[in-house]
Amino acid sequence: MSIAATLSGLNPWRPRAPGWHPERAPRDNANVRLHGFDAALVWVCVALLAWGLVMVYSASIALPDNPKFARYAHSFFLTRHAIFLGLAFVAGLLAFQVPVASWERWAPWLFVLSLLLLVMVLIPGIGKGVNGARRWIAVGPISFQPSELAKFAVLLYACNYMVRKMDVRENFLRAVMPMATAVAVVGVLLLAEPDMGAFMVIAVIAMGILFLGGVNARMFFLIATVIVVAFAVMIALSDWRRERIFAYLDPWSEKHALGKGYQLSHSLIAIGRGEIFGVGLGGSVEKLHWLPEAHTDFLLAVIGEEFGLIGVVTVIGLFLWMTRRIMHIGRQAIVLDRVFAGLVAQGVGIWIGFQAFINMGVNLGALPTKGLTLPLMSYGGSAVLLNVVAIAVVLRIDYENRVLMRGGRA
């Protein structure tokens, strides 16, 4: 029996589908609350944010001992991350107040704004460069990363576009090519920074929304093949990207251990030291100037060292549950004929799930090193803020679903 029949059975004001019977209704929808918001999703997000704050402090507390960070206090990154979490909380509350219909209207304009910011970050004097990459715009004491806004903006734009072009099955090229062109423009700007990791996430988000929006499997795999070939060509034409692949394949070799494979090898050492139960909170040795970017890209390695296999499995479990729950909210919205809202929720699930998968794969040595943070947990103001806003939009979608299911208006 369909989910639609189950939802109609939960709501006395909504007509039941023909042949509906409560004994044949799926059990996973039987306990859906019709009031408020998804408290379990909120608490899982809060748990990840709070654990991330603790681990950012643990991973960064020794950084001032390095001459590069000598002018910082030991609590510098903790304080800044706490401020970012406060700003993200306020932004999330504001985003929750915005009806989904407003996000649908604003989607094209947010996309244009993200393009302008991606152009501005490349302008000398405006864009801020770190380690050879120009990815940030300084706003007073805070640096904003436009690529994080681009992920959210492309997600909304792709969902808005697919809702307006639901004839993708009949006129595939005419319907999809404009959106593909828009994503390609974003990709060119990101590769100019360079930020291939963000482009990869955006490409996967767009691909996922295309598939969920109605593209048949044959066309989907055709586009996926084109994208994979494009990324392979980018890697083949870049010396330092090729070197990362070789370092991933053999991080322990004499050539790579102190070069491109340095981070990966020390990440594996950290996780290996943690064994089953870890060495205890604060007991990591690798964070003591051995593992670069321990508080950002390689936070999971510190979790693995201090909390062991138990900690890593717990983090993976929380992200799996959260992604599954977000996708479920999206399916509910689509059943209620709210296609844009459903695609947005599922797009957020793809975004957070895929980025977490890539970050975890890199930390565990299953994937080549790529500069992507662990969503909701790693240090980084722009990333945390946009992650929280995206979750708030999903909670708004869930709230409107519940209002509709009890006979009201979203």
Helices and strands as residue ranges (DSSP letters): H 3-10, G 22-24, G 27-29, H 39-60, G 63-65, G 67-69, H 76-97, H 100-120, E 127-130, E 133-139, E 142-144, H 146-164, H 172-192, H 196-212, H 217-236, H 239-249, H 254-257, H 262-274, H 299-335, H 339-363, H 381-405
